[in-house]
Amino acid sequence: MEAASAASPGGAVAESAGETTLLRYLESRPILVRGPSTGRHYTFSAAQPLQAVHARDVDALVRTGLFGK
């Protein structure tokens, strides 16, 4: 069974919490990364080091050494 998602008034899709993991950016310079599995873009910086990342993208991003769980 797939996780349910619902469209918000702005048209964005809100996913269930089970599909995302909070990743912590370990550097200070702002960075924009593309999730290798989903193609989604994630923006991290020292001011916003925690971002919800789709579960399919987590392992590959952690392997870069720039992120921790």
Residue frames as qw, qx, qy, qz and C-alpha x, y, z in Angstrom:
[[0.000, 0.888, 0.459, 0.000, 0.00, 0.00, 0.00],
 [0.422, 0.412, -0.021, 0.807, 1.42, 3.40, -0.97],
 [0.207, -0.409, -0.443, 0.771, 1.55, 6.30, 1.45],
 [0.177, 0.833, 0.519, 0.076, -1.18, 8.82, 0.98],
 [0.310, -0.100, 0.035, 0.945, -0.41, 12.32, -0.19],
 [0.117, 0.815, 0.549, -0.148, -2.61, 15.38, -0.34],
 [0.369, 0.490, 0.184, 0.768, -2.39, 18.55, -2.38],
 [0.207, -0.494, -0.381, 0.754, -2.14, 21.77, -0.45],
 [0.299, 0.843, 0.336, -0.293, -3.98, 24.93, -1.58],
 [0.029, 0.786, -0.396, -0.475, -0.83, 26.11, -3.37],
 [0.818, 0.457, -0.262, -0.232, -0.74, 22.92, -5.42],
 [0.129, 0.545, -0.810, 0.175, 2.24, 21.37, -3.62],
 [0.829, -0.167, -0.500, -0.184, 1.99, 17.77, -2.53],
 [0.390, -0.618, 0.539, -0.419, 2.33, 17.03, 1.16],
 [0.653, 0.159, -0.740, -0.033, 3.82, 13.60, 1.80],
 [0.813, -0.544, -0.180, -0.100, 3.37, 11.38, 4.80],
 [0.297, -0.836, 0.454, -0.080, 6.12, 11.66, 7.42],
 [0.866, -0.178, 0.457, 0.096, 7.17, 8.06, 6.75],
 [0.761, 0.558, 0.173, 0.282, 8.55, 9.04, 3.34],
 [0.250, 0.844, -0.226, 0.417, 10.99, 11.65, 4.65],
 [0.774, -0.348, -0.259, 0.462, 14.00, 11.77, 6.95],
 [0.091, -0.991, 0.090, 0.045, 15.59, 14.84, 8.48],
 [0.813, 0.196, -0.077, 0.543, 19.14, 15.26, 7.25],
 [0.324, -0.887, 0.030, 0.328, 21.67, 17.60, 8.85],
 [0.599, 0.725, -0.132, 0.313, 24.06, 19.49, 6.60],
 [0.790, -0.439, -0.089, 0.418, 27.55, 19.30, 8.14],
 [0.489, 0.185, 0.114, 0.845, 29.14, 22.24, 6.30],
 [0.055, -0.604, -0.346, 0.716, 28.48, 25.98, 6.53],
 [0.050, 0.233, -0.438, -0.867, 28.44, 27.13, 2.90],
 [0.670, 0.337, 0.276, -0.601, 24.94, 27.20, 1.32],
 [0.095, -0.180, 0.899, 0.388, 24.32, 24.32, -1.07],
 [0.745, 0.256, 0.049, -0.614, 21.59, 23.18, -3.44],
 [0.176, -0.237, 0.941, 0.167, 21.55, 19.43, -4.11],
 [0.701, 0.117, -0.332, -0.621, 19.41, 17.24, -6.33],
 [0.721, -0.204, 0.608, -0.261, 18.16, 13.97, -4.90],
 [0.036, 0.359, -0.827, -0.432, 19.58, 11.21, -7.12],
 [0.147, 0.244, 0.958, 0.020, 16.49, 9.00, -6.87],
 [0.184, 0.719, 0.615, -0.267, 13.67, 11.54, -6.91],
 [0.376, 0.472, 0.298, 0.739, 15.26, 14.47, -8.73],
 [0.272, -0.908, -0.316, -0.051, 14.02, 16.80, -6.00],
 [0.360, 0.567, -0.267, 0.691, 16.06, 19.85, -5.03],
 [0.629, -0.667, -0.340, 0.208, 17.08, 20.43, -1.42],
 [0.224, 0.761, -0.202, 0.574, 18.64, 23.64, -0.12],
 [0.747, -0.502, -0.299, 0.317, 20.88, 23.55, 2.95],
 [0.234, 0.731, -0.242, 0.593, 22.93, 26.20, 4.75],
 [0.306, 0.061, -0.679, 0.665, 24.42, 26.91, 8.17],
 [0.343, -0.082, 0.234, -0.906, 21.23, 28.84, 8.97],
 [0.845, 0.062, 0.083, -0.525, 19.02, 25.91, 7.83],
 [0.032, 0.455, -0.886, -0.085, 21.07, 22.75, 8.27],
 [0.361, 0.138, 0.898, -0.213, 18.06, 20.45, 8.78],
 [0.493, 0.234, -0.326, -0.772, 15.82, 19.54, 5.85],
 [0.775, 0.113, 0.557, -0.277, 13.25, 16.83, 5.27],
 [0.192, 0.463, -0.723, -0.475, 14.61, 14.61, 2.50],
 [0.882, 0.100, -0.166, -0.430, 12.71, 11.88, 0.69],
 [0.798, -0.376, 0.470, -0.034, 13.69, 8.44, 1.98],
 [0.887, 0.369, 0.192, 0.198, 14.86, 7.30, -1.47],
 [0.397, 0.819, -0.195, 0.366, 17.45, 10.12, -1.59],
 [0.558, -0.796, 0.209, -0.108, 18.83, 9.78, 1.96],
 [0.889, -0.239, 0.259, 0.293, 21.50, 7.07, 1.59],
 [0.661, 0.485, 0.159, 0.550, 23.15, 8.60, -1.46],
 [0.006, -0.895, 0.059, -0.443, 23.26, 12.06, 0.12],
 [0.693, -0.685, 0.223, -0.013, 24.72, 10.72, 3.38],
 [0.897, 0.032, 0.202, 0.391, 27.43, 8.87, 1.42],
 [0.409, 0.790, -0.017, 0.456, 28.71, 12.23, 0.11],
 [0.583, -0.148, -0.406, 0.688, 29.98, 13.02, 3.62],
 [0.000, -0.332, -0.018, -0.943, 28.18, 16.37, 3.60],
 [0.609, -0.389, -0.134, -0.678, 25.15, 15.14, 5.56],
 [0.088, 0.088, -0.920, 0.371, 24.32, 13.20, 8.70],
 [0.431, -0.471, -0.684, -0.351, 21.12, 11.65, 10.00]]
